Amino acid sequence: MTEIDYAAMSDQELKRYFLENRQDETAFQAFLERRRKSSKIIAKVGEPDFDEKIEAAIRQKLEQKHGNR
């Protein structure tokens, strides 16, 4: 069997590959690891500007979504 280079795949390619090859546990782990690395902490509970940070992050996501149409 040919060795698959998951690192060479874009996020979208890796997602598509995994969805088409759900039995590939290594692809699933590679996909999860990328998701973990791409996640960032927006704010911590108890910060004085917690609400503002969350609202700004939501606005940014909405603008990105509407801009990609």
C-alpha atoms as an extended CHARMM CRD file, in Angstrom:
* protein
*
        69  EXT
         1         1  MET       CA              0.0000000000        0.0000000000        0.0000000000  PROA      1               0.0000000000
         2         2  THR       CA              1.2360000000        3.5070000000       -0.8440000000  PROA      2               0.0000000000
         3         3  GLU       CA              2.1590000000        5.8170000000        2.0460000000  PROA      3               0.0000000000
         4         4  ILE       CA             -0.1010000000        8.8800000000        2.0840000000  PROA      4               0.0000000000
         5         5  ASP       CA              1.4290000000       12.2660000000        2.9110000000  PROA      5               0.0000000000
         6         6  TYR       CA             -1.3200000000       13.9620000000        4.9310000000  PROA      6               0.0000000000
         7         7  ALA       CA              0.9440000000       16.9430000000        5.6700000000  PROA      7               0.0000000000
         8         8  ALA       CA              1.1200000000       17.7540000000        1.9600000000  PROA      8               0.0000000000
         9         9  MET       CA             -2.6890000000       17.9640000000        1.7410000000  PROA      9               0.0000000000
        10        10  SER       CA             -4.5560000000       21.2100000000        2.2500000000  PROA      10              0.0000000000
        11        11  ASP       CA             -7.1180000000       21.2680000000        5.0530000000  PROA      11              0.0000000000
        12        12  GLN       CA             -9.9070000000       20.8450000000        2.5160000000  PROA      12              0.0000000000
        13        13  GLU       CA             -8.1230000000       17.9850000000        0.7250000000  PROA      13              0.0000000000
        14        14  LEU       CA             -7.5110000000       16.1800000000        4.0050000000  PROA      14              0.0000000000
        15        15  LYS       CA            -11.1410000000       16.6070000000        5.0570000000  PROA      15              0.0000000000
        16        16  ARG       CA            -12.3780000000       15.3380000000        1.6810000000  PROA      16              0.0000000000
        17        17  TYR       CA             -9.9600000000       12.3810000000        1.7970000000  PROA      17              0.0000000000
        18        18  PHE       CA            -11.0650000000       11.4160000000        5.2950000000  PROA      18              0.0000000000
        19        19  LEU       CA            -14.7550000000       11.6620000000        4.4140000000  PROA      19              0.0000000000
        20        20  GLU       CA            -14.1540000000        9.3620000000        1.4450000000  PROA      20              0.0000000000
        21        21  ASN       CA            -11.9450000000        6.9890000000        3.5020000000  PROA      21              0.0000000000
        22        22  ARG       CA            -13.5330000000        6.9070000000        6.9490000000  PROA      22              0.0000000000
        23        23  GLN       CA            -11.7920000000        3.6470000000        7.8250000000  PROA      23              0.0000000000
        24        24  ASP       CA             -8.3940000000        5.4090000000        7.6280000000  PROA      24              0.0000000000
        25        25  GLU       CA             -7.6520000000        6.0420000000       11.3140000000  PROA      25              0.0000000000
        26        26  THR       CA             -4.3800000000        7.8340000000       10.5050000000  PROA      26              0.0000000000
        27        27  ALA       CA             -6.2010000000       10.3340000000        8.2830000000  PROA      27              0.0000000000
        28        28  PHE       CA             -8.7260000000       10.9200000000       11.0550000000  PROA      28              0.0000000000
        29        29  GLN       CA             -5.9570000000       11.5830000000       13.5910000000  PROA      29              0.0000000000
        30        30  ALA       CA             -4.1930000000       13.9520000000       11.1580000000  PROA      30              0.0000000000
        31        31  PHE       CA             -7.4650000000       15.8320000000       10.6390000000  PROA      31              0.0000000000
        32        32  LEU       CA             -8.0800000000       16.1160000000       14.3970000000  PROA      32              0.0000000000
        33        33  GLU       CA             -4.5370000000       17.3000000000       15.0370000000  PROA      33              0.0000000000
        34        34  ARG       CA             -4.9410000000       20.0880000000       12.4810000000  PROA      34              0.0000000000
        35        35  ARG       CA             -8.2080000000       21.1390000000       14.0640000000  PROA      35              0.0000000000
        36        36  ARG       CA             -6.5230000000       21.3240000000       17.4680000000  PROA      36              0.0000000000
        37        37  LYS       CA             -3.6510000000       23.4090000000       16.1260000000  PROA      37              0.0000000000
        38        38  SER       CA             -5.9360000000       25.8260000000       14.2950000000  PROA      38              0.0000000000
        39        39  SER       CA             -8.0660000000       26.5190000000       17.3580000000  PROA      39              0.0000000000
        40        40  LYS       CA             -7.1590000000       29.5960000000       19.3060000000  PROA      40              0.0000000000
        41        41  ILE       CA             -8.3580000000       30.9500000000       22.6070000000  PROA      41              0.0000000000
        42        42  ILE       CA            -10.4060000000       34.0970000000       22.0890000000  PROA      42              0.0000000000
        43        43  ALA       CA            -10.9070000000       35.0360000000       25.7280000000  PROA      43              0.0000000000
        44        44  LYS       CA            -10.8120000000       33.5030000000       29.1740000000  PROA      44              0.0000000000
        45        45  VAL       CA            -13.8200000000       33.4890000000       31.4650000000  PROA      45              0.0000000000
        46        46  GLY       CA            -13.5260000000       36.2450000000       33.9960000000  PROA      46              0.0000000000
        47        47  GLU       CA            -11.5880000000       38.6760000000       31.8120000000  PROA      47              0.0000000000
        48        48  PRO       CA            -13.0340000000       42.1870000000       32.1120000000  PROA      48              0.0000000000
        49        49  ASP       CA            -13.4860000000       42.4720000000       28.3220000000  PROA      49              0.0000000000
        50        50  PHE       CA            -14.7300000000       38.8880000000       27.8020000000  PROA      50              0.0000000000
        51        51  ASP       CA            -18.0380000000       39.9020000000       26.1810000000  PROA      51              0.0000000000
        52        52  GLU       CA            -16.3700000000       42.3440000000       23.7930000000  PROA      52              0.0000000000
        53        53  LYS       CA            -13.8170000000       39.7540000000       22.6660000000  PROA      53              0.0000000000
        54        54  ILE       CA            -16.5060000000       37.1450000000       22.0200000000  PROA      54              0.0000000000
        55        55  GLU       CA            -18.6930000000       39.6000000000       20.1100000000  PROA      55              0.0000000000
        56        56  ALA       CA            -15.7030000000       40.7300000000       18.0080000000  PROA      56              0.0000000000
        57        57  ALA       CA            -14.8440000000       37.0990000000       17.1770000000  PROA      57              0.0000000000
        58        58  ILE       CA            -18.4420000000       36.3840000000       16.1530000000  PROA      58              0.0000000000
        59        59  ARG       CA            -18.5340000000       39.5090000000       13.9700000000  PROA      59              0.0000000000
        60        60  GLN       CA            -15.2710000000       38.4980000000       12.3300000000  PROA      60              0.0000000000
        61        61  LYS       CA            -16.5610000000       34.9940000000       11.5600000000  PROA      61              0.0000000000
        62        62  LEU       CA            -19.7950000000       36.3980000000       10.1140000000  PROA      62              0.0000000000
        63        63  GLU       CA            -17.8670000000       38.8450000000        7.9330000000  PROA      63              0.0000000000
        64        64  GLN       CA            -15.6280000000       36.0310000000        6.6820000000  PROA      64              0.0000000000
        65        65  LYS       CA            -18.6520000000       33.8820000000        5.9060000000  PROA      65              0.0000000000
        66        66  HSD       CA            -20.4620000000       36.6540000000        4.0480000000  PROA      66              0.0000000000
        67        67  GLY       CA            -17.2820000000       37.5970000000        2.1980000000  PROA      67              0.0000000000
        68        68  ASN       CA            -16.8410000000       34.0490000000        0.8810000000  PROA      68              0.0000000000
        69        69  ARG       CA            -20.1270000000       33.9920000000       -0.9830000000  PROA      69              0.0000000000
